[in-house]
């Protein structure tokens, strides 16, 4: 549950070891603080070649000289752990915690001890202290904490802990939302935190909806998106101001060679402005959809410079297999042109993608075409 971080002690110790400690120890080996740090750097790294192997003795001697040399105690704890000596490990780490509440590796040991006792609150208290005192600890502790959020009792204690507004809290939410392998549990945690009064800041919702989508929980992703990110009714999101973090249910802009799409403001709305070289082709913009089986109508308008080849663009709707089942070529004409087409979503196609594609066209100069937001509406079986 909350355990599983012991393997991180070794790598974390390596990351925290100071590069200059070898030289410092060579200059002043009698300094117990330097000796403790040297022993810690040695036990935290593989021993190769003529590297000394008496680091445990160095640590013990440093601790005799200075009982507050916490690094020396941690070095003994790590060495004992690597040698499968649990009693000595527990004694060394417990001593390190008594000497300093800021010793991250000792807190990781304490997390393991509390987890083995079933003391969830105690384990989380040590998570909190470790994350407050060492920035590098997030790499080790966040994944384990996110995985533990699958347990209802852990979520309950996390909610209690978040009432104190820990400084690492929002960062944890973002990291868990983005990368946790159990995004449905993280979604439940986020909702419970909200109900308890914790503010969930941008871009946690966007990251969580994307994680749900990418891990195959498409309906859950859509439900989360429509409840937390885009509450406007409708089957498709209109063009809007581009954000740094977006989901698959927002517009995704591609930039094939020779094509530059940009969403810009036009009056009270936004439009998709596409600059295209005639010889270029490829996907320009796309958005994931969740349309129930049935009959729909795709409609919209676009405007291109006079004399341009408007047939160079096409709207396509495809299932997850990538094969389009509906499409509309944008016809040539003068001025602003409207289009619409009716299509049927098959029963075995719960997930769709709407894509604007560009095709090679005639001419020599790049031209801009402006697209208003398309709409998709449900229609009767006999509508056109």
C-alpha positions as CSV (number, residue, x, y, z in Angstrom):
1,X,0.0,0.0,0.0
2,X,2.1,2.9,1.3
3,X,5.3,0.8,1.3
4,X,7.5,0.0,-1.7
5,X,9.8,3.0,-1.4
6,X,12.7,1.2,0.2
7,X,14.4,0.7,-3.2
8,X,14.3,4.5,-3.6
9,X,16.5,5.1,-0.5
10,X,19.5,3.9,-2.4
11,X,19.0,6.0,-5.5
12,X,18.0,9.0,-3.5
13,X,21.1,8.8,-1.4
14,X,23.2,8.7,-4.6
15,X,21.4,11.8,-5.9
16,X,22.1,13.7,-2.6
17,X,25.7,12.8,-2.3
18,X,28.0,15.8,-2.8
19,X,30.5,15.6,-5.7
20,X,33.3,17.3,-3.8
21,X,33.2,15.0,-0.7
22,X,36.1,12.8,-1.8
23,X,38.4,15.8,-1.9
24,X,37.1,17.1,1.4
25,X,37.7,13.8,3.1
26,X,41.2,13.5,1.7
27,X,42.0,16.9,3.1
28,X,40.4,16.4,6.5
29,X,39.5,12.8,7.3
30,X,39.3,13.5,11.0
31,X,36.4,15.9,10.6
32,X,33.4,13.8,11.7
33,X,30.9,15.7,9.6
34,X,33.0,15.3,6.5
35,X,33.7,11.7,7.3
36,X,30.0,11.0,7.7
37,X,29.2,12.5,4.4
38,X,32.0,10.6,2.8
39,X,30.8,7.3,4.2
40,X,27.3,8.1,3.0
41,X,28.5,8.9,-0.5
42,X,30.4,5.6,-0.6
43,X,27.5,3.5,0.5
44,X,25.2,5.3,-1.9
45,X,27.3,4.4,-4.9
46,X,28.6,1.1,-6.4
47,X,32.1,0.3,-5.1
48,X,34.4,-0.3,-8.1
49,X,38.2,-0.7,-8.5
50,X,40.3,0.6,-5.7
51,X,37.4,2.4,-4.0
52,X,37.6,1.9,-0.2
53,X,35.2,-0.7,1.4
54,X,35.6,0.4,5.0
55,X,32.9,3.1,4.8
56,X,30.9,1.5,7.6
57,X,33.9,1.8,10.0
58,X,34.4,5.4,8.8
59,X,30.8,6.2,9.6
60,X,30.9,4.5,13.0
61,X,34.1,6.4,13.9
62,X,32.5,9.7,12.8
63,X,29.5,9.0,15.0
64,X,31.6,8.3,18.0
65,X,33.4,11.6,17.5
66,X,30.2,13.6,16.9
67,X,26.9,11.9,17.9
68,X,25.0,14.6,15.9
69,X,26.7,13.4,12.6
70,X,23.4,12.4,11.0
71,X,24.9,11.4,7.7
72,X,27.1,8.9,9.4
73,X,24.0,7.3,11.1
74,X,22.2,7.2,7.7
75,X,25.3,5.6,6.1
76,X,25.2,2.8,8.7
77,X,21.5,2.4,8.2
78,X,21.9,2.0,4.4
79,X,24.9,-0.3,4.8
80,X,22.9,-2.5,7.2
81,X,19.9,-2.5,4.8
82,X,22.0,-3.6,1.9
83,X,23.5,-6.4,4.1
84,X,20.0,-7.5,5.2
85,X,20.6,-6.6,8.8
86,X,17.1,-5.3,9.9
87,X,17.9,-4.7,13.5
88,X,20.9,-2.6,12.8
89,X,19.0,-0.8,10.0
90,X,16.1,0.1,12.4
91,X,18.5,1.3,15.1
92,X,20.5,3.5,12.7
93,X,17.6,5.1,11.0
94,X,15.7,5.6,14.3
95,X,18.7,7.3,15.7
96,X,19.0,9.6,12.6
97,X,15.4,10.7,13.0
98,X,16.0,11.5,16.7
99,X,18.9,13.7,15.7
100,X,17.2,15.4,12.7
101,X,13.6,15.6,11.5
102,X,15.0,16.8,8.1
103,X,16.7,13.6,7.2
104,X,14.8,12.4,4.1
105,X,16.2,8.9,3.9
106,X,15.3,8.2,7.5
107,X,11.8,9.3,6.8
108,X,11.6,6.9,3.9
109,X,12.6,4.1,6.3
110,X,9.9,5.4,8.8
111,X,7.3,5.2,6.0
112,X,8.2,1.6,5.5
113,X,7.9,0.9,9.2
114,X,4.6,2.6,9.6
115,X,3.2,0.9,6.5
116,X,4.2,-2.5,7.9
117,X,2.3,-1.7,11.1
118,X,-0.7,-0.6,9.1
119,X,-0.3,3.0,10.5
120,X,-1.5,4.9,7.5
121,X,-1.6,8.3,9.3
122,X,1.9,7.8,10.6
123,X,3.2,6.9,7.2
124,X,1.7,10.0,5.6
125,X,3.2,12.2,8.3
126,X,6.6,11.0,7.3
127,X,5.7,11.5,3.6
128,X,4.8,15.0,4.5
129,X,8.0,15.7,6.4
130,X,10.2,14.1,3.7
131,X,8.5,16.1,0.9
132,X,8.8,19.3,2.8
133,X,12.5,19.0,3.3
134,X,13.9,17.5,0.1
135,X,12.9,18.4,-3.4
136,X,14.4,15.3,-5.0
137,X,12.1,13.1,-2.8
138,X,9.2,13.7,-5.1
139,X,10.7,11.4,-7.7
140,X,10.7,8.5,-5.2
141,X,7.6,9.3,-3.1
142,X,5.0,10.7,-5.6
143,X,4.6,7.5,-7.6
144,X,4.2,5.3,-4.5
145,X,1.7,7.8,-3.0
146,X,-0.3,8.0,-6.2
147,X,-0.5,4.2,-6.3
148,X,-1.5,4.0,-2.7
149,X,-4.5,6.3,-3.5
150,X,-6.3,3.2,-4.8
151,X,-7.0,2.4,-1.1
152,X,-10.0,4.1,0.4
153,X,-8.3,4.5,3.8
154,X,-5.3,6.1,2.2
155,X,-7.5,8.6,0.4
156,X,-9.3,9.4,3.7
157,X,-6.0,10.2,5.4
158,X,-4.7,12.1,2.4
159,X,-7.8,14.3,2.5
160,X,-7.1,15.0,6.2
161,X,-3.5,15.8,5.5
162,X,-4.5,18.2,2.7
163,X,-6.5,20.3,5.1
164,X,-3.1,21.6,6.3
165,X,-2.4,22.8,2.8
166,X,1.0,21.0,2.4
167,X,3.4,23.0,0.1
168,X,3.9,19.9,-2.2
169,X,0.1,19.3,-2.5
170,X,-0.7,20.8,-5.8
171,X,2.5,19.5,-7.4
172,X,1.5,16.0,-6.3
173,X,-2.0,16.4,-7.7
174,X,-0.6,17.5,-11.0
175,X,2.0,14.7,-11.2
176,X,-0.5,12.0,-10.2
177,X,-3.1,13.4,-12.6
178,X,-0.6,13.3,-15.5
179,X,1.2,10.0,-14.9
180,X,-0.5,7.7,-12.4
181,X,-1.3,4.3,-13.7
182,X,-4.6,4.3,-11.7
183,X,-6.2,7.6,-13.1
184,X,-9.7,6.5,-12.0
185,X,-8.6,6.4,-8.4
186,X,-6.9,9.7,-8.8
187,X,-10.1,11.2,-10.2
188,X,-12.0,9.9,-7.2
189,X,-9.3,11.4,-4.9
190,X,-9.5,14.8,-6.7
191,X,-13.3,14.8,-6.4
192,X,-13.1,13.9,-2.7
193,X,-10.5,16.7,-2.1
194,X,-12.8,19.2,-3.8
195,X,-15.7,18.2,-1.6
196,X,-13.5,18.6,1.4
197,X,-12.6,22.2,0.4
198,X,-9.2,21.7,-1.3
199,X,-8.8,24.0,-4.4
200,X,-7.7,22.0,-7.5
201,X,-5.8,24.4,-9.7
202,X,-5.2,24.4,-13.4
203,X,-4.0,22.2,-15.2
204,X,-4.8,19.2,-12.9
205,X,-8.2,18.6,-14.6
206,X,-6.8,18.8,-18.1
207,X,-3.9,16.4,-17.1
208,X,-6.3,14.0,-15.5
209,X,-8.7,13.9,-18.4
210,X,-5.8,13.3,-20.8
211,X,-4.4,10.5,-18.6
212,X,-7.8,8.8,-18.5
213,X,-8.1,9.1,-22.2
214,X,-4.6,7.8,-23.0
215,X,-5.1,4.8,-20.7
216,X,-8.2,3.7,-22.5
217,X,-10.9,5.0,-20.1
218,X,-12.5,7.0,-22.9
219,X,-16.0,7.3,-21.4
220,X,-14.6,8.3,-18.0
221,X,-12.4,10.8,-19.7
222,X,-15.4,12.3,-21.5
223,X,-17.5,12.4,-18.3
224,X,-14.7,14.1,-16.4
225,X,-14.1,16.6,-19.3
226,X,-17.8,17.6,-19.6
227,X,-18.2,17.9,-15.8
228,X,-15.1,19.8,-15.0
229,X,-13.5,21.4,-18.1
230,X,-16.2,22.2,-20.6
231,X,-19.7,22.3,-19.3
232,X,-21.2,23.9,-22.4
233,X,-23.9,21.8,-24.0
234,X,-23.1,20.4,-27.5
235,X,-21.3,17.5,-29.1
236,X,-18.2,19.5,-30.2
237,X,-16.1,22.2,-28.6
238,X,-15.8,25.4,-30.7
239,X,-12.5,27.0,-31.5
240,X,-11.2,28.9,-28.5
241,X,-8.1,30.5,-27.1
242,X,-5.2,28.1,-27.1
243,X,-4.1,26.9,-23.7
244,X,-0.7,25.4,-22.7
245,X,-2.5,22.2,-21.5
246,X,-5.4,20.7,-23.5
247,X,-7.2,17.4,-23.8
248,X,-8.0,15.1,-26.7
249,X,-11.5,16.6,-26.5
250,X,-10.1,20.1,-27.3
251,X,-8.8,21.1,-30.7
252,X,-5.4,19.6,-31.5
253,X,-3.5,21.5,-34.2
254,X,-0.9,19.8,-36.4
255,X,1.7,21.4,-38.5
256,X,2.6,19.3,-41.5
257,X,5.4,20.8,-43.7
258,X,4.1,23.8,-45.5
259,X,0.9,24.2,-43.3
260,X,0.6,26.6,-40.4
261,X,-2.8,26.5,-38.5
262,X,-3.6,29.1,-35.8
263,X,-6.7,29.8,-33.8
264,X,-7.3,33.6,-33.7
265,X,-10.0,35.9,-32.5
266,X,-12.6,37.1,-35.0
267,X,-15.1,39.5,-33.5
268,X,-16.8,37.7,-30.5
269,X,-15.7,34.3,-31.7
270,X,-12.5,32.4,-32.7
271,X,-11.7,31.0,-36.1
272,X,-9.1,28.6,-37.4
273,X,-6.7,30.4,-39.8
274,X,-4.7,28.0,-42.0
275,X,-1.8,29.2,-44.1
276,X,-1.0,26.5,-46.8
277,X,1.5,26.0,-49.5
278,X,-0.3,24.4,-52.5
279,X,2.0,21.3,-52.6
280,X,1.5,20.5,-48.9
281,X,-1.0,18.0,-47.4
282,X,-1.8,16.4,-44.1
283,X,-4.0,16.6,-41.0
284,X,-4.5,20.2,-39.8
285,X,-6.8,20.0,-36.8
286,X,-8.6,17.3,-34.9
287,X,-10.9,16.7,-31.9
288,X,-12.0,13.5,-30.2
289,X,-15.8,13.0,-30.0
290,X,-18.2,10.8,-28.1
291,X,-21.2,10.5,-30.3
292,X,-23.9,7.9,-29.5
293,X,-25.0,5.7,-32.4
294,X,-27.5,7.6,-34.7
295,X,-27.9,10.3,-37.3
296,X,-26.1,13.6,-37.2
297,X,-25.4,16.7,-39.3
298,X,-22.0,18.3,-39.6
299,X,-22.2,22.0,-40.7
300,X,-20.0,25.1,-40.8
301,X,-18.5,27.7,-43.0
302,X,-15.1,28.9,-44.3
303,X,-13.6,31.8,-46.2
304,X,-10.7,31.8,-48.5
305,X,-9.1,34.5,-50.8
306,X,-10.8,34.8,-54.2
307,X,-9.3,32.5,-56.7
308,X,-8.0,29.9,-54.2
309,X,-8.6,26.2,-54.5
310,X,-11.1,25.6,-51.7
311,X,-11.4,21.9,-52.6
312,X,-7.9,21.5,-51.0
313,X,-9.7,20.8,-47.6
314,X,-11.9,18.1,-46.3
315,X,-13.6,17.3,-43.0
316,X,-13.4,13.6,-42.0
317,X,-15.0,11.7,-39.1
318,X,-13.4,8.3,-38.3
319,X,-13.7,5.6,-35.7
320,X,-10.8,4.5,-33.6
321,X,-9.6,2.3,-36.4
322,X,-8.8,5.4,-38.4
323,X,-11.1,4.6,-41.3
324,X,-13.4,7.6,-42.1
325,X,-17.1,6.8,-42.3
326,X,-18.1,10.4,-43.1
327,X,-16.5,13.2,-45.0
328,X,-17.3,16.4,-46.8
329,X,-15.1,18.2,-49.4
330,X,-15.2,21.9,-49.1
331,X,-16.5,23.1,-52.5
332,X,-15.1,25.9,-54.6
333,X,-17.0,29.2,-54.8
334,X,-16.9,33.0,-54.3
335,X,-16.9,34.6,-50.9
336,X,-17.8,32.8,-47.7
337,X,-19.0,29.2,-48.3
338,X,-21.2,27.1,-46.1
339,X,-21.2,23.3,-46.0
340,X,-23.3,20.6,-44.3
341,X,-23.6,16.8,-44.6
342,X,-25.6,14.2,-42.8
343,X,-23.9,11.1,-41.4
344,X,-24.6,8.0,-39.3
345,X,-22.5,6.9,-36.4
346,X,-22.5,3.1,-36.4
347,X,-23.3,1.1,-33.2
348,X,-19.8,-0.3,-32.9
349,X,-18.1,3.1,-32.9
350,X,-18.2,4.7,-29.4
351,X,-15.2,6.9,-30.0
352,X,-14.7,9.1,-33.1
353,X,-12.3,11.8,-34.3
354,X,-13.2,14.8,-36.4
355,X,-10.3,15.9,-38.5
356,X,-9.7,18.7,-41.0
357,X,-7.3,17.5,-43.6
358,X,-5.5,19.5,-46.3
359,X,-4.8,18.0,-49.8
360,X,-2.4,19.1,-52.5
361,X,-3.9,21.8,-54.7
362,X,-3.1,24.0,-57.7
363,X,-1.2,27.3,-57.6
364,X,2.1,28.5,-56.5
365,X,1.7,30.9,-53.6
366,X,0.7,30.2,-50.0
367,X,-2.8,31.3,-49.1
368,X,-4.8,31.6,-46.0
369,X,-8.2,30.0,-45.4
370,X,-10.4,30.9,-42.4
371,X,-12.7,28.2,-40.9
372,X,-15.5,29.0,-38.5
373,X,-16.2,26.5,-35.7
374,X,-18.0,23.4,-37.1
375,X,-21.1,22.1,-35.4
376,X,-22.5,18.6,-35.0
377,X,-26.2,18.2,-34.2
378,X,-28.4,15.1,-33.8
379,X,-31.0,14.8,-36.5
380,X,-33.9,12.5,-37.4
381,X,-33.2,9.3,-39.3
382,X,-34.6,10.9,-42.5
383,X,-32.9,14.3,-42.3
384,X,-30.3,15.4,-44.8
